[in-house]
């Protein structure tokens, strides 16, 4: 089971998970995989079997329909080419909307999206996906003739907080978001009927077990908009998607879910274990590959410039972009996250290894040759020990950065301490964010201190920095 990184998708994923488990199926819910492109690629590749989606997104973003709106039948026919099926509608329409603080909208006399034409100075911050969607900001602003210049991207969950604190004036929302009522926001009327219908459905692989498809179809027509708003509100209140999803099944299911709810300590252990695997494997690979590359890069010539140039370019690629590029080839798995972290870890190791070897003074190189050592012995017994402090500094830097960067693994459902961070962003809850951020920071400090001990073991005594005097 997959879900996107916003509250409603998490909740629907948990509802589906319980339905399937009640049928005796084993289910792993990959929460908050990412935006449409990533989760769709995961479904096509078989990394997930099903996930909740919306008809407007299927038509506009996945199938990229042009012209007239697609019927459910035409969507199903087009999806079959990818080996994907679609359920009937779950019962509610979660359309996109533009929202403002009620007091600001009333003060400026803004009721419809057309009214925004007179207020090009408003501060608009929109979700990054909405900014680029075919049914998003660019075509919407063209349809309505909006001339806003101060338009920025923002994480969907943070937008409500920014509106509440009057840091922005306008953002996009989902019509079933509990935050609309919670923050007393006004939904601007789509008076030119720009937004298509976003009826909730489930997409599933056609080779999914028939029992699973039959179970998921029991959701068809069973969730209306008030019920979905209530489930979303419960998720944001309890900060627990499983508990919120249990409301769909009644009070008895709610009590059972409360009894099964895992403690923070057990969840933290699971996140930390996943995080250590991601960091440890990717760093080990980076050391195995980075040290030889650094040795080669320490020698003058075009190959040296090529190695340093390529590793530097990799470092400039945004982490989410790199993950998105890898998903079509490797799917959403820890292997994808490990490869991305490995690539990000190379530059400090390669550059420091090359620099450490290049900085060895010529007289020392001549002395090593005068001892009659062959080139390999010179490298292993003299040059690498002499450069060890610089090399280990690069490995240490790579390790600490890796601990922080590994939180992106949660964006493709690969686990780690990024899970509560991404979940907290969706819930707009600082406490949940800190459940992952603080342990990640502590882990980075522990890695830093651990390498201080490694320094004492591997760096020759004469090359160590003197201990600080009290």
N, C-alpha and C positions, 0 to 999 in steps of 0.2 A: 504494500500500500504506500502511495506517495501523497504528498500534499505540498502546496506552495507555502511561502513564508508570510502568511497573514492569518489572523485568528480563525476566521470562518473555515478556511481550508483545513487547518489543524483539526477543528472540531468535527467537520464532516468525515475526515480521515479516521478519527477515533470512533465515530459512530459505525462506519463501515467495518472497522477492525473488529469491534465487538460482535457485529452481525455474523461475520465470517468465523470468528472463534466459537460462537454458539453453535455453528454447524460442524464443529470438530476440525476446522482447518487451522493450520499454524500460520500466523500472520506477523510480519515485521513491518511496522509503520515507519517509513523514512520521512520524518517530519521536516517541513521547511526546506525542501530541496532547492528552491529558488524561483526565479521568474518563469514565465510560460515557456520560453525557448529551452531552458534546461530540463524542466520536468517533462516536456513533450519528447525531447530526445531520449530521456530515460525510459519513457514508455515504449517508444519505437524500438529501442535496443533490447528491451526485455529486462532492463535493470529493475523496473517496477512492473506490476501487473495491472494496476488501475489507479486512478486518482480523480478527485472531484474537479470539474471544470464548468465553464459557462458557455452557452450557445453563441453569444456574441464574440467571445474569444476564439471559439472553434472556427467561426465563419471568417472573422477579420484577421486574426493573427496566425492561426494554424493553417487554414486552407486558403487564406488570402483571397477571399472572394471579392469580385469586382461587380459593381452594379447593384442589381436587386438583391435583397436579403435572401439567404438560403433557407429552404424549408428543412425540418428535421430529417426528412427522407433523403434529400439531396446531400445533407451533411453525412449521413450514415454511408451512403454510396461512395462518397469521396474518401471517407476515413477507411473504408474496407481495403483500399489500395495500399494502405500502410499496415494492414493487419490489425486494425483497431475498430472496436465497436463502441456504440454510445447508447446509454439507457434513455428511457423517456425522462421528462422533466421531473425533478424532485418536488416541485410545487411552489417555488418562489422565484422572483426575479430580483437579482442583485445587480442592478445597473450601476454604471458609473454616474457620478454627480459632482458638481462643484459646490463647495460649502464655504460659508463665512460665519464669523461671529454674528449673532443676532443683533446685538447693539450696533455694530459697525454697519451692517446691511441696512438697518432701519434709519440710521443717521444719514447715510448716503442715498437712500431711496432705491436700493438695489433689490429687485425681486426676481428678475429673470436673467439669463445669461446675456441676452441682448443689452440689458442695462449696463453691462460691464464696458460697453463701447465708450461710455462717457468718463470712464475712470481708468485710463491707461497707466496712471501712477501707482496703482495698487501693487502691493508686494505679493506676488504669486510664487508659492513653492509647491511643486507637484511631484508625485512619486516618479522615480526614474523610469519605471516601465511605462507609465502613462505618457511621459514626455516623448517616447519613441514609438508608441503603438500606432497602427494604421487607423485605429478608432480613438486616438488620443489627442493630445494638445494641439499639434500642428494642423491637422485637418479641422479640428473643432474651431480653432482661432480663425482659420480661413473661412469657414462657413459663417461665423458670426461677425467677421470683420474686426477682430480684437487687435489692438495695437500695443499690447503690453510689452514693455522692454525688460522690466525687472523680473524675469522668470527664472527660477532656479530649481534644481532637483533636491529631493529630500526623502528620507526613509518614511514610508507610509505611517508607521506607528508614531514617529516623532512629530509628524505634522500636527496632530491634535494638540500636543503639548505646546508647540510653537504658536498655534492659533490662540490657545487659552492664555498664554503669556503676552499676547499682542506683538509677537515678533514677526508674524506674517499676517496677511489679510485674506488670502484665498488658497485653497488646496482642493485636490480631488479626493473623493471618498467613494465607498461602496454604500448603496442605499440601505443595506441591512446592518451597517456598522452600529454597534452599541454606543460608540463615542459621539455620534451625532446628538443623541438625546442627552447623554451625560454632560457634554460641554455646551448644551443649549445652542447648537449651530442651526443655521437656516440653509436648506437645500435650495439652490437657485433653480427656477423652472427652466427646463430644456424646451423653450418655446418654439424652436425650429426643428424639434424632433431629430436631433443629431445622433444621440446614442441609440444603438440597437438594443433589442431585448437580450438580457443576460440571464437566461433561465438556467438554473443549476442542474447539472447532469453528472454522471460518472462516465469517464472514458475507460475502456478496458481492452486488453489484448484478446483477440479472437481465439487464441489458443489457451485462454485461461480455463481452469476447471469449470465445467458446466454448473457444478454445485455452487461455486463462488459467484458466477454471473447471476444465477437464480436468486441467491441471497441478496445481492446488491440491488436487484430489481425490486425487492420488497420496499425499498425507499421511495419508489416512484409515487409522486402525488401525496407524500406523507408529511411534508414539511412546508408550512406556509410562512409568509414573511414575519408575522408576529412571533411565531415559534423560533424562527432562526435568529431574530433579534434577541430573544430571551436567552437562547443558547450562547450567543456571542457575549452578551452581558455577563452571564454566569462565568464564562471563561476568563473575562477580564477581572471579575470580582474575586474568584478563587485562585487565579493564576495556575489552573490545572485543567488542561484540555480534556483529560479522561473523565474527570468529575462533571465537567460541563456536558460532555457527550452523553453521560449516563442519564441526564434529565430526559432525553428522548425516549428512554425505555421505562421511565416511571420511578417511583420512590424506592421500590425494592432494589432496583438496579443501582440507584444512587447510594443506598446504604452499603451494598456490596462493594461498589467502587471505592467508597471511603475507607472500608476495611482493608482493601488491597493496595491503597495508595502507598507508594514507597517513600521512605524517609529521605530527607535531604542528604543525610550521611551516605546512604547506600547509592543514591543517584550520583553524588559527588565522586564516590569511588569508581563507579562505572565510567563517568566522563573522563576522570583523570587517567584511568587505565587506557582508554582509547586514545587520549591525547599523547600519552607517553609512547605508545606504539607508533603513532604518526610521526612524532618528533624523532624517536630513536632510529627507526628504519630509514627515514629520509636523510637524517644527518650521517648515519653510517655509510649510506650510499654516496653522499656528497664527499665524505672524506676519502673513500676508496677511489672515486673518480677525480676529485678536485686536486689531491696531492700530485698525482702524475701529470695532470694538466698544468699545474703550477710549476712543476719542474721543467716541463717543456717550454712554458711561457717565460721562464727566467732567462732563456737563451735568446740572443738577438736574431731577428729575422721576421719574415712575413707571417710564419706560423704563430709566433708569439703574439703578434698584433691581432691575428684572427681569433685566437682563443680568448684573449682579454676583451676583444670587441664583442664577440658573441655572448659571453657571460654577462657583460655589462648591459647589452640590449635586453636580455632575458629579465634582468633586474628591473627594467623600466616598464615591463608589461604589468598592468594592474592585475592584482591577484584574482579578482572575480572574472576578468576577461580571460585569463589563462585557464581557469577552471572550465569556463564555457567552451573554450576551444578544444579542451581535452575530452569533454563528456561524450561527443559523438563517436570518439574512437575507443574510449575505455569505459564509458558508462559512469553511473554514479556509484562509486565504490571507494573504499579506503585506498586502493591502488592509484586512483586518479589523484586524490589529495596528496598521497606520498610522492608521486611524480612531480606535482606542482611544487611541493615543498623542497624536494631535491633540487629542482632547477633554481629555486630562489636561494638555496644555500650555497651554491657553487661560487659566486663571485667573491665573497670575503676570503674563502679558503684558497682559491686560485690566485687572487691578487696578492694576498699576504705571503703565500709560499713563494711566488715569483719575486716579490720585493725582498723577502728575507734572504734569498739566495743571491740576488743581485747586489745586495749591500755588503756581502763578504769582501773584505779588503783584498786587493791583488797580492800583497805579501803573504797572506794566509793561504791563498790558492797556490802560490809558488812553493810554499813550505810543504803543503800536502803532496805536491808533485815530486818535490825533492826527496820525500820519504820513500819514494818508489811505489806508491799506491796506484793501482790502476784506476781509471775514471769512476767505475762503480764504487770501489772502496772509498775513494775520495768523497763521493756524494754521501754514502751511507755513514761513514765513520767521522767525517770532518764537517762537510758543508751543511747537512741536515741538522746535526746537533748544534752547530753555530747559529743556524736560522730558526731553531726550535721555538724561541720565545715569540718571534714574529708569527710563525706558522700557527702556534697554539692560540695566539691572540685572534687570528682570523677564524679559527674553528670555534673559539668561545663566542665571538661576535655572531657567527652564523647560528650557533645553538640558541642563543638568547633571542635573536630575531625569529628563529624558527618556532619557538614556543608561542610567541605572539601571533605569528602568521598562521599557525595551525588552526586557529579558531575559524578560519574560512572553510574548513572541512565540513562544518555544519551546514553550509549553504548547499551542499550536494548530499546531505544525509549521511555523511561519513563519520559522524559522532565527534567526541572531544568536548572540550570546555567551551566551544563556541555554541553548543546547543542552548544553554540557558541564556546566552547573550542574544542570539537570534530570536528566541522565544520572548525574551523581555522587550525587545524592540517591537515585536508584533503586539504585545500586550500593553505597550507604553508604560512599563513598570521598571523603575530603577532597581528595586530590590532583586528582581529576577535577573537583570543584567549583571548585577554585582555578584550573584551566585557563581557566575562563570568568570567574570573579569578579575575578581580578587584572587581566586585560586590560580588563575593563569599568571598573574603578577608574582605570586608567591613561588610558583614553579620556576619562573624565569630567574628569580633571586637564588633559588636552590641550585639551579644549573650553573649560575655565575659562581657561587661558592664552591660547587663541586669541581669546577675547572681550576680554581685556586689550588685545590689539593692535587689535581693532575699536574699542574705546573711544577710542583715540588718533586713529583716522581719522574717527570720526563725531561725537564730542563736541567742541563749540567749546572752543578753548584756555582761555578764561576760566572755563569751568565744570568743567574737569578738577580732580580731586583732586591736591594737590601731591605730588610724589614723596617717599617716605620718605627721611630723611637717615640716613647711616650713623652 
